[in-house]
Amino acid sequence: MAEPVHELVDPVGSSGVSVSDAIRTAIARASAAVRNIGWFGVVEVRGGVSDGKVAHHRVTPKVGFTLDG
């Protein structure tokens, strides 16, 4: 059997609740479109500020998956 080949995608998740929730959103949406997701690492965290408070979180995880075949 040949060694597995992996690919990466960079979905962007957002949440008004937390960074963790934004990560979960990105992974859940990517999982609906891509099979065999096995890992992720966060490459960027940013957000919006309103009235001096954090109003929104946006996170870019790098998501890895194994290609079929």
Sequence and secondary structure as in RCSB ss.txt:
>XXXX:A:sequence
MAEPVHELVDPVGSSGVSVSDAIRTAIARASAAVRNIGWFGVVEVRGGVSDGKVAHHRVTPKVGFTLDG
>XXXX:A:secstr
     EEEE   EEESS HHHHHHHHHHHHHHH S EEEEEEEEEEEEEETTEEEEEEEEEEEEEE   
